[in-house]
Amino acid sequence: MKSRSPAVALSRRMRLAAQLCLVLANPAWATELPACSRTFSLAFHDHGMLYSKVTQSGIDKDVADELIKRSGCRFSLSVMPRARIWRSIESGELDFSMSGITNEARDKYAGFAWYLFNKYELLVRKDSGVASIAEFSSNPQMRIGGIRSFRYSSNLNALVDQLTSQGRYIEVADHEQLLAMLKRDRIQAMIIEPFNYSQVENRALLALTRTLDSGDPAVLHGLIMSKAALPEAEQRKWRLLVDGMRADGTLLKIMRRYFPAEEAKAYLTF
């Protein structure tokens, strides 16, 4: 029989030691750790405070790092446009991504483990003269921009669908492009969430814009798991890891790095 190389044996011992530490810290996880049968793939998307491809940091990166540590599994990390992420999750080419929201179509090919809860709003130029989403939708001169494959909350999805049918919805690859277009008045609005506020401030758009309430409730965001790549039994184990991070206060500690205490807590209250 061919013996394992010293490097492989050491890697296996280190993983077992990490899992043992988790079990000792929380005996309930003893039979619930994911199977690390291969190197998993996980992709981030460039999206404000969730993940910055410039600094390679953000909320999603912190959450992913903790999941990787707790699982003891090996991961290959990358950055992709959101549209490519959803296609790759559906095909099984990609195992995981972060901070995804669900809908009827996505539920067919993706599982989720929730870790964030927040509202979407409409960011509009003040000089557009509109004071509500209804006014925006009824003015044929108003155009909105969005990221390819993005979906939002109910009322804003309805707005996007309506304006798309009227040729008033412009799709781009990322938020940086949207912010530049908004500043140049190529679009008069875009949909944002709290993780984009810092981008608005950095782009000196704060004085040019204001937010309109969507009238929608907050939306759950979570770890995205490919059903084509991960059996349901394994998805359940990853959900338990995320739930454990929420229960033991780790998610709150991560959010506190980016938001004041009460705001951080609100994003985890669901």
C-alpha positions as CSV (number, residue, x, y, z in Angstrom):
1,M,0.0,0.0,0.0
2,K,1.3,3.5,-0.9
3,S,1.8,5.6,2.2
4,R,0.6,9.2,2.5
5,S,3.1,12.0,2.0
6,P,4.1,13.8,5.2
7,A,2.3,17.0,4.0
8,V,-0.9,15.1,3.4
9,A,-0.8,13.4,6.7
10,L,0.0,16.7,8.5
11,S,-2.9,18.4,6.8
12,R,-5.3,15.6,7.8
13,R,-4.1,15.7,11.4
14,M,-4.6,19.5,11.5
15,R,-8.1,19.3,10.2
16,L,-9.0,16.6,12.7
17,A,-7.6,18.7,15.5
18,A,-9.6,21.7,14.4
19,Q,-12.8,19.6,14.4
20,L,-12.0,18.2,17.8
21,C,-11.7,21.7,19.2
22,L,-15.1,22.6,17.8
23,V,-16.7,19.5,19.2
24,L,-15.2,20.2,22.7
25,A,-16.5,23.8,22.5
26,N,-19.9,22.6,21.4
27,P,-20.7,18.9,21.7
28,A,-23.9,19.4,19.7
29,W,-21.7,19.7,16.6
30,A,-20.0,16.3,17.1
31,T,-21.9,14.6,14.3
32,E,-22.9,17.7,12.3
33,L,-19.6,18.9,10.7
34,P,-19.7,19.0,6.9
35,A,-17.8,16.3,5.0
36,C,-14.6,17.7,3.6
37,S,-14.2,15.3,0.7
38,R,-12.7,17.8,-1.7
39,T,-11.6,21.4,-2.0
40,F,-14.8,23.5,-2.2
41,S,-15.2,26.6,-4.4
42,L,-16.6,29.9,-3.1
43,A,-17.0,33.2,-5.0
44,F,-17.6,36.7,-3.6
45,H,-19.0,39.6,-5.6
46,D,-17.8,43.2,-5.3
47,H,-20.5,44.9,-3.3
48,G,-19.6,47.7,-0.9
49,M,-19.2,46.7,2.7
50,L,-20.0,43.0,1.9
51,Y,-16.9,42.5,-0.1
52,S,-14.3,44.8,-1.7
53,K,-12.1,43.4,-4.5
54,V,-9.7,46.2,-3.9
55,T,-9.1,45.4,-0.2
56,Q,-10.2,41.8,-0.4
57,S,-12.2,42.3,2.8
58,G,-15.8,42.9,4.0
59,I,-18.6,41.3,6.0
60,D,-18.9,38.3,3.6
61,K,-15.2,37.7,3.7
62,D,-15.3,37.7,7.6
63,V,-18.3,35.3,7.6
64,A,-16.7,33.0,5.0
65,D,-13.4,32.9,6.9
66,E,-15.2,31.9,10.1
67,L,-17.2,29.1,8.3
68,I,-14.0,27.8,6.7
69,K,-12.3,27.7,10.2
70,R,-15.2,26.0,11.8
71,S,-15.7,23.4,9.0
72,G,-12.0,22.5,8.7
73,C,-12.5,22.2,5.0
74,R,-10.3,23.4,2.2
75,F,-11.6,26.2,-0.1
76,S,-10.7,27.9,-3.3
77,L,-11.8,31.6,-3.2
78,S,-12.5,33.8,-6.1
79,V,-14.4,37.0,-7.2
80,M,-17.1,36.9,-9.9
81,P,-19.8,39.1,-11.3
82,R,-23.2,38.2,-9.6
83,A,-24.8,37.0,-12.9
84,R,-21.9,34.5,-13.4
85,I,-22.2,33.3,-9.7
86,W,-25.9,32.4,-10.1
87,R,-25.2,30.5,-13.4
88,S,-22.3,28.6,-11.8
89,I,-24.4,27.8,-8.7
90,E,-27.1,26.4,-10.9
91,S,-24.8,24.3,-12.9
92,G,-22.9,23.0,-9.9
93,E,-19.6,24.5,-11.2
94,L,-19.5,26.7,-8.0
95,D,-20.3,25.3,-4.5
96,F,-20.9,28.4,-2.5
97,S,-21.4,32.2,-2.6
98,M,-22.3,34.7,0.0
99,S,-25.2,37.1,0.9
100,G,-27.7,35.8,-1.6
101,I,-31.5,36.3,-1.5
102,T,-34.0,33.7,-2.7
103,N,-36.9,33.6,-5.0
104,E,-39.0,30.9,-6.6
105,A,-36.5,30.3,-9.5
106,R,-33.5,30.3,-7.3
107,D,-35.1,27.9,-4.8
108,K,-35.0,25.2,-7.5
109,Y,-31.2,25.1,-7.7
110,A,-29.8,26.8,-4.5
111,G,-30.1,26.3,-0.8
112,F,-29.5,29.1,1.7
113,A,-28.2,29.6,5.3
114,W,-29.4,33.0,6.5
115,Y,-27.1,35.4,8.3
116,L,-28.3,39.0,7.4
117,F,-31.6,40.8,7.3
118,N,-32.0,44.3,5.7
119,K,-34.1,46.6,3.6
120,Y,-33.6,47.8,0.1
121,E,-34.3,51.5,-0.8
122,L,-34.3,53.6,-3.9
123,L,-31.5,56.1,-4.2
124,V,-32.6,59.0,-6.4
125,R,-31.0,62.2,-7.6
126,K,-32.5,65.2,-5.8
127,D,-32.7,67.2,-9.1
128,S,-35.0,64.5,-10.5
129,G,-37.9,66.2,-8.7
130,V,-39.6,63.0,-7.7
131,A,-40.7,62.4,-4.1
132,S,-42.0,58.8,-4.3
133,I,-41.5,55.6,-6.2
134,A,-44.9,56.1,-7.8
135,E,-43.8,59.5,-9.2
136,F,-40.5,57.9,-10.5
137,S,-42.3,55.1,-12.3
138,S,-44.9,57.4,-13.9
139,N,-42.3,59.8,-15.3
140,P,-41.0,58.5,-18.7
141,Q,-37.8,60.6,-18.4
142,M,-36.7,58.7,-15.4
143,R,-34.3,55.7,-15.8
144,I,-33.0,53.3,-13.2
145,G,-29.8,51.2,-13.2
146,G,-29.2,47.8,-11.7
147,I,-26.7,44.9,-11.6
148,R,-27.2,42.0,-14.0
149,S,-29.2,39.1,-12.3
150,F,-29.9,41.2,-9.1
151,R,-33.3,40.8,-7.5
152,Y,-34.6,42.9,-4.6
153,S,-37.7,43.1,-2.4
154,S,-41.3,42.9,-3.8
155,N,-42.1,46.5,-4.6
156,L,-38.7,47.2,-6.1
157,N,-38.8,44.0,-8.2
158,A,-42.1,45.2,-9.5
159,L,-40.6,48.6,-10.4
160,V,-37.6,47.0,-12.1
161,D,-39.9,44.7,-14.1
162,Q,-42.1,47.6,-15.2
163,L,-39.2,49.8,-16.2
164,T,-37.5,47.0,-18.0
165,S,-40.6,46.5,-20.2
166,Q,-40.4,50.2,-21.0
167,G,-36.7,50.2,-21.8
168,R,-35.9,52.4,-18.8
169,Y,-33.8,49.9,-16.9
170,I,-30.0,49.8,-17.6
171,E,-28.0,46.8,-16.5
172,V,-24.3,46.9,-15.6
173,A,-21.8,44.5,-14.0
174,D,-21.3,46.2,-10.6
175,H,-22.2,49.0,-8.2
176,E,-19.2,51.2,-9.1
177,Q,-20.5,51.5,-12.6
178,L,-24.0,52.4,-11.3
179,L,-22.6,55.1,-9.0
180,A,-20.6,56.7,-11.8
181,M,-23.7,56.7,-14.1
182,L,-25.8,58.2,-11.3
183,K,-23.3,61.0,-10.8
184,R,-23.2,61.8,-14.5
185,D,-27.1,61.7,-14.6
186,R,-27.1,58.8,-17.1
187,I,-29.5,57.2,-14.7
188,Q,-31.6,59.0,-12.1
189,A,-31.9,56.2,-9.5
190,M,-30.5,52.9,-8.3
191,I,-31.5,50.4,-5.6
192,I,-29.2,50.3,-2.6
193,E,-29.0,48.6,0.8
194,P,-27.1,49.7,3.9
195,F,-23.9,48.0,2.7
196,N,-23.7,50.5,-0.1
197,Y,-23.9,53.7,1.9
198,S,-20.2,54.0,2.3
199,Q,-19.8,53.8,-1.5
200,V,-22.3,56.7,-1.9
201,E,-20.3,58.8,0.6
202,N,-17.0,58.0,-1.1
203,R,-18.4,58.9,-4.5
204,A,-19.5,62.4,-3.2
205,L,-23.0,61.5,-4.1
206,L,-24.4,62.3,-0.7
207,A,-25.3,65.9,-1.5
208,L,-26.8,64.9,-4.9
209,T,-29.1,62.2,-3.7
210,R,-31.7,61.0,-1.2
211,T,-33.3,57.7,-0.4
212,L,-37.0,56.8,-0.9
213,D,-38.6,54.1,1.2
214,S,-39.7,51.0,-0.8
215,G,-42.5,50.1,1.5
216,D,-41.1,46.6,1.6
217,P,-40.1,44.5,4.7
218,A,-36.5,43.6,5.2
219,V,-35.1,40.7,3.2
220,L,-33.0,37.7,4.3
221,H,-29.5,37.3,2.9
222,G,-27.5,34.1,3.3
223,L,-24.8,31.6,2.3
224,I,-25.7,30.3,-1.1
225,M,-25.2,26.5,-1.6
226,S,-25.5,24.8,-5.0
227,K,-28.0,21.9,-4.9
228,A,-26.2,20.4,-7.9
229,A,-23.0,20.2,-6.0
230,L,-24.1,19.6,-2.4
231,P,-26.6,17.0,-1.2
232,E,-29.3,18.3,1.2
233,A,-27.7,16.4,4.1
234,E,-24.5,18.4,3.6
235,Q,-26.4,21.7,3.2
236,R,-28.1,21.1,6.5
237,K,-24.6,20.8,8.2
238,W,-23.5,24.1,6.7
239,R,-26.8,25.7,7.9
240,L,-26.0,24.5,11.4
241,L,-22.6,26.1,11.3
242,V,-24.1,29.5,10.3
243,D,-26.8,29.1,12.9
244,G,-24.1,28.4,15.5
245,M,-22.3,31.6,14.5
246,R,-25.4,33.6,15.1
247,A,-26.3,31.8,18.4
248,D,-22.8,32.3,20.0
249,G,-22.5,35.9,19.0
250,T,-19.9,35.6,16.3
251,L,-22.0,37.2,13.6
252,L,-22.8,40.1,15.9
253,K,-19.0,40.6,16.5
254,I,-18.5,40.6,12.8
255,M,-21.2,43.2,12.2
256,R,-19.9,45.4,15.0
257,R,-16.8,45.9,12.9
258,Y,-18.9,47.7,10.4
259,F,-21.9,49.2,12.2
260,P,-22.8,50.7,15.6
261,A,-24.1,48.2,18.2
262,E,-27.9,48.7,17.7
263,E,-27.7,48.8,14.0
264,A,-25.5,45.6,13.9
265,K,-28.0,43.8,16.1
266,A,-30.9,44.9,13.9
267,Y,-29.3,43.3,10.8
268,L,-29.3,39.9,12.7
269,T,-32.7,40.0,14.2
270,F,-35.0,37.7,12.2
